[in-house]
Amino acid sequence: MLRAVVVRAAWVGARRSIMRRAAPVKESEPMEVGKYRKAKQPRRRAEREEVPDELALGFFEETQGLVEDLVGSGMLEEAEAMSRELVASLEYAIRKGGEDRTLHEQMLARELFVLGGILADRPKLREAATVYRRVVAECERLHGEKHVGTTAAKNNLATVLQELGDYDRAEALYRGILDHVHGAERLSVLGNLADLLRERGSADAGRRLLDRHLRARDYPACPPAIRLKLAAQTALLDPSPAERTRRLALAVSQLRGTLGDASPLARKYSRILDDRLGRSSPARTSPSSGAAAA
């Protein structure tokens, strides 16, 4: 599961709106671990200083960029700590009210989405599920049930519930959003639902689902991570055991080559391949996002 794959698409409209209102902020540059750890905590700064709204928006946006940099660098512990501080800071700004309250609420929903992905990839699945439920509620309130942010949050919540073994709720969420998603997100939901059906012992139902709903026009704009995840998921549905293993080995090799050995998706399907081949695999350190992302 790679939740970061779809998170940017889900929030690009809100982010552009925020950036129009915010003071100019320099592009975030890679920083050493020490600099990240010495960064000021957003909540304490927001509570200690009264700053103009436009500067506060710029500060929040810059901090969100730092969190994304940390996630991209694999520094999930530091990313979680900074994300939690940013959530607390935005909650404080919302309580204060003001003309930028709606923007703060949009930023909070987006940051909770990111935090859910971080927690799922650590993995802290039950905490991630709680956060994603909150994101779903906030997105439905702010944007409605069919908004891309709402459907992305439901997809990621379903993936976490699937990892927790709550198949009934996960399947209901996947099926509930399938008619409201398109392109890359549709491929992600279809693959996740087919994977869930396989885990429930209904591989034939998973194959029929993909045969009925997969559309070639969804592929061109699909991010590589989702295409590769779908390749691994469809490989596991192959009725031939030998072909299933061959295709899965190829998908795992591509996942490792494209996303890196440490990526949640590469680790997940590497473990499945190792189980099929009877090899011992490293201890589990992460499930799946959303992401995709995913």
C-alpha positions as CSV (number, residue, x, y, z in Angstrom):
1,M,0.0,0.0,0.0
2,L,1.5,3.3,-1.0
3,R,-0.7,6.0,0.2
4,A,1.4,8.9,-1.0
5,V,0.7,8.0,-4.6
6,V,-2.7,9.7,-4.6
7,V,-2.4,12.2,-1.8
8,R,-1.0,15.0,-3.9
9,A,-3.7,14.6,-6.5
10,A,-6.3,14.6,-3.8
11,W,-5.3,17.9,-2.4
12,V,-3.8,19.8,-5.3
13,G,-6.8,22.1,-5.6
14,A,-6.7,23.0,-1.9
15,R,-3.0,23.5,-1.9
16,R,-3.1,25.9,-4.9
17,S,-5.7,27.9,-3.1
18,I,-3.6,28.0,0.0
19,M,-0.5,29.1,-1.9
20,R,-2.4,32.0,-3.4
21,R,-3.1,33.3,0.0
22,A,0.2,32.5,1.7
23,A,3.3,34.6,1.8
24,P,6.0,33.5,-0.6
25,V,7.9,30.5,0.7
26,K,11.1,29.2,-0.8
27,E,11.1,25.7,-2.2
28,S,12.0,23.2,0.6
29,E,15.6,22.0,0.1
30,P,17.0,18.7,1.4
31,M,18.1,19.1,5.0
32,E,20.4,17.0,7.3
33,V,18.8,14.9,10.0
34,G,20.2,17.2,12.7
35,K,18.5,20.2,11.2
36,Y,15.2,18.4,11.1
37,R,15.5,17.5,14.7
38,K,16.3,21.0,15.7
39,A,13.4,22.5,13.8
40,K,11.0,24.5,15.9
41,Q,7.8,22.7,16.9
42,P,4.9,24.3,15.0
43,R,2.4,24.1,17.9
44,R,4.7,25.9,20.4
45,R,5.5,28.6,17.9
46,A,1.9,29.2,16.9
47,E,0.8,29.4,20.6
48,R,3.7,31.6,21.6
49,E,3.7,34.1,18.8
50,E,0.9,36.2,17.3
51,V,1.7,36.4,13.6
52,P,-0.2,37.8,10.6
53,D,-2.5,35.2,9.0
54,E,-0.6,35.3,5.7
55,L,2.7,34.5,7.5
56,A,1.0,31.7,9.5
57,L,-0.3,30.2,6.3
58,G,3.2,30.3,4.8
59,F,4.6,28.7,7.9
60,F,2.1,25.9,7.9
61,E,2.7,25.2,4.2
62,E,6.5,25.2,4.7
63,T,6.1,22.7,7.5
64,Q,3.9,20.5,5.4
65,G,6.7,20.4,2.9
66,L,9.2,19.4,5.5
67,V,7.0,16.5,6.6
68,E,6.8,15.3,3.0
69,D,10.6,15.6,2.7
70,L,11.0,13.5,5.8
71,V,8.6,10.8,4.5
72,G,10.4,10.8,1.2
73,S,13.7,10.3,3.0
74,G,12.3,7.3,5.0
75,M,12.6,9.2,8.3
76,L,9.1,8.1,9.5
77,E,9.7,8.7,13.2
78,E,10.8,12.3,12.7
79,A,8.0,12.8,10.1
80,E,5.4,11.5,12.6
81,A,6.6,13.8,15.3
82,M,6.5,16.9,13.1
83,S,3.2,15.9,11.5
84,R,1.6,15.6,15.0
85,E,2.9,19.0,16.0
86,L,1.6,20.5,12.8
87,V,-1.8,19.0,13.4
88,A,-1.9,20.4,16.9
89,S,-0.8,23.8,15.5
90,L,-3.6,23.8,12.9
91,E,-6.2,22.8,15.5
92,Y,-5.1,25.7,17.6
93,A,-5.4,28.1,14.6
94,I,-8.9,26.7,13.9
95,R,-10.0,27.3,17.5
96,K,-8.8,30.9,17.2
97,G,-11.1,31.4,14.2
98,G,-10.6,34.2,11.7
99,E,-11.1,34.7,8.0
100,D,-8.6,31.8,7.2
101,R,-10.5,29.2,9.2
102,T,-11.7,27.3,6.1
103,L,-8.1,27.2,4.7
104,H,-6.9,25.9,8.0
105,E,-9.5,23.2,8.0
106,Q,-8.5,22.1,4.5
107,M,-4.8,22.1,5.5
108,L,-5.7,20.1,8.6
109,A,-7.6,17.4,6.6
110,R,-4.6,17.2,4.2
111,E,-2.1,16.8,7.1
112,L,-4.2,14.2,8.8
113,F,-4.2,12.3,5.5
114,V,-0.4,12.4,5.5
115,L,-0.2,11.4,9.2
116,G,-2.5,8.4,8.5
117,G,-0.1,7.2,5.8
118,I,2.9,7.7,8.1
119,L,1.2,5.7,10.9
120,A,0.2,2.9,8.5
121,D,3.7,2.6,7.1
122,R,5.4,2.4,10.6
123,P,3.1,0.3,11.1
124,K,0.6,1.6,13.6
125,L,-2.5,0.3,11.9
126,R,-5.1,0.9,14.6
127,E,-3.9,4.5,15.1
128,A,-3.9,4.9,11.3
129,A,-7.5,3.7,11.0
130,T,-8.6,6.2,13.7
131,V,-6.9,9.1,11.8
132,Y,-8.3,8.0,8.4
133,R,-11.8,7.9,9.9
134,R,-11.4,11.5,11.0
135,V,-10.1,12.4,7.5
136,V,-13.2,10.8,5.9
137,A,-15.5,12.8,8.2
138,E,-13.6,16.1,7.6
139,C,-13.6,15.6,3.8
140,E,-17.2,14.7,3.7
141,R,-18.0,17.8,5.7
142,L,-15.8,20.1,3.6
143,H,-16.1,18.7,0.1
144,G,-18.9,16.0,0.0
145,E,-18.8,12.3,-0.5
146,K,-17.6,12.2,-4.1
147,H,-14.6,14.6,-3.8
148,V,-11.3,13.0,-4.7
149,G,-10.0,13.7,-1.2
150,T,-12.9,11.8,0.4
151,T,-12.6,8.8,-1.9
152,A,-8.8,8.6,-1.4
153,A,-9.3,8.7,2.4
154,K,-11.9,5.9,2.2
155,N,-9.6,3.8,-0.1
156,N,-6.7,4.2,2.4
157,L,-9.0,3.5,5.4
158,A,-10.2,0.3,3.6
159,T,-6.6,-0.8,3.0
160,V,-5.7,-0.4,6.7
161,L,-8.9,-2.3,7.7
162,Q,-7.9,-5.0,5.2
163,E,-4.5,-5.3,6.8
164,L,-6.2,-5.5,10.2
165,G,-8.4,-8.4,8.9
166,D,-11.6,-6.4,9.0
167,Y,-12.6,-7.6,5.6
168,D,-16.4,-6.8,5.8
169,R,-15.9,-3.1,6.5
170,A,-13.0,-2.9,4.0
171,E,-15.0,-4.5,1.2
172,A,-18.0,-2.2,1.8
173,L,-15.7,0.9,1.6
174,Y,-14.1,-0.3,-1.7
175,R,-17.4,-1.1,-3.3
176,G,-18.9,2.1,-2.1
177,I,-16.4,4.3,-3.9
178,L,-15.8,2.3,-7.0
179,D,-18.3,4.2,-9.1
180,H,-17.0,7.6,-8.0
181,V,-13.3,7.1,-8.8
182,H,-11.5,7.4,-12.2
183,G,-8.1,6.9,-13.7
184,A,-5.2,6.0,-11.3
185,E,-7.4,6.0,-8.3
186,R,-9.9,3.6,-9.9
187,L,-7.1,1.2,-10.7
188,S,-5.9,1.4,-7.1
189,V,-9.4,0.6,-5.7
190,L,-9.9,-2.2,-8.2
191,G,-6.6,-3.8,-7.4
192,N,-7.2,-3.5,-3.6
193,L,-10.7,-5.0,-3.9
194,A,-9.4,-7.9,-6.0
195,D,-6.6,-8.5,-3.5
196,L,-9.1,-8.5,-0.6
197,L,-11.3,-11.1,-2.4
198,R,-8.2,-13.3,-2.9
199,E,-7.4,-13.0,0.8
200,R,-10.9,-14.1,1.6
201,G,-10.5,-17.2,-0.6
202,S,-12.3,-15.9,-3.6
203,A,-9.5,-15.5,-6.2
204,D,-12.0,-16.4,-9.0
205,A,-14.2,-13.5,-7.9
206,G,-11.1,-11.2,-7.9
207,R,-10.3,-12.2,-11.5
208,R,-13.8,-11.7,-12.7
209,L,-13.9,-8.2,-11.1
210,L,-10.7,-7.1,-12.9
211,D,-11.9,-8.7,-16.2
212,R,-15.1,-6.8,-15.9
213,H,-13.9,-3.4,-14.8
214,L,-10.3,-2.8,-15.9
215,R,-10.1,-0.2,-18.7
216,A,-7.2,0.4,-20.9
217,R,-7.8,4.1,-20.9
218,D,-7.1,4.3,-17.2
219,Y,-3.5,3.3,-17.6
220,P,-1.6,6.1,-19.5
221,A,-1.7,8.6,-16.6
222,C,-1.3,6.0,-13.9
223,P,1.8,6.5,-11.6
224,P,4.3,3.7,-11.8
225,A,3.7,2.6,-8.2
226,I,0.1,1.9,-8.9
227,R,0.8,0.0,-12.1
228,L,3.4,-2.1,-10.4
229,K,1.2,-2.8,-7.4
230,L,-1.6,-3.9,-9.8
231,A,0.9,-6.1,-11.6
232,A,1.7,-7.9,-8.3
233,Q,-2.0,-8.1,-7.4
234,T,-3.0,-9.6,-10.7
235,A,-0.1,-12.0,-10.6
236,L,-1.4,-13.4,-7.3
237,L,-4.7,-14.1,-9.1
238,D,-3.2,-16.2,-11.9
239,P,-4.8,-19.7,-11.8
240,S,-1.5,-21.4,-12.6
241,P,0.7,-21.8,-9.5
242,A,3.9,-21.8,-11.5
243,E,2.9,-18.8,-13.6
244,R,1.6,-17.0,-10.5
245,T,5.1,-17.3,-8.9
246,R,6.9,-16.3,-12.1
247,R,4.7,-13.2,-12.5
248,L,5.0,-12.2,-8.9
249,A,8.8,-12.5,-8.9
250,L,8.9,-10.2,-11.9
251,A,6.5,-7.7,-10.2
252,V,8.6,-7.7,-7.1
253,S,11.8,-7.1,-9.1
254,Q,10.2,-4.2,-10.8
255,L,8.9,-2.8,-7.5
256,R,12.4,-3.0,-5.9
257,G,14.0,-1.4,-9.0
258,T,11.5,1.4,-9.2
259,L,10.6,2.2,-5.6
260,G,13.6,0.7,-3.7
261,D,13.9,-2.3,-1.5
262,A,12.7,-0.3,1.6
263,S,9.4,0.8,0.0
264,P,6.3,-0.6,1.8
265,L,5.0,-2.1,-1.5
266,A,8.3,-3.8,-2.3
267,R,8.5,-5.2,1.3
268,K,4.9,-6.4,1.3
269,Y,5.0,-8.4,-2.0
270,S,8.6,-9.6,-1.2
271,R,7.2,-11.2,1.9
272,I,4.4,-12.9,-0.1
273,L,6.9,-14.1,-2.7
274,D,9.2,-15.5,0.1
275,D,6.3,-17.3,1.6
276,R,5.5,-18.9,-1.8
277,L,9.1,-20.0,-2.3
278,G,9.5,-21.2,1.3
279,R,12.1,-18.6,2.1
280,S,12.5,-16.8,5.4
281,S,11.8,-13.1,5.1
282,P,12.8,-10.1,7.4
283,A,10.6,-9.2,10.3
284,R,7.6,-7.1,9.3
285,T,8.3,-3.4,9.8
286,S,5.6,-1.9,7.6
287,P,2.4,-2.8,5.8
288,S,1.7,-1.1,2.7
289,S,-0.1,4.2,0.9
290,G,-1.8,5.3,0.2
291,A,-0.1,6.5,-0.2
292,A,-0.9,6.3,-2.8
293,A,-1.5,6.3,-2.6
294,A,-2.5,3.5,-2.5
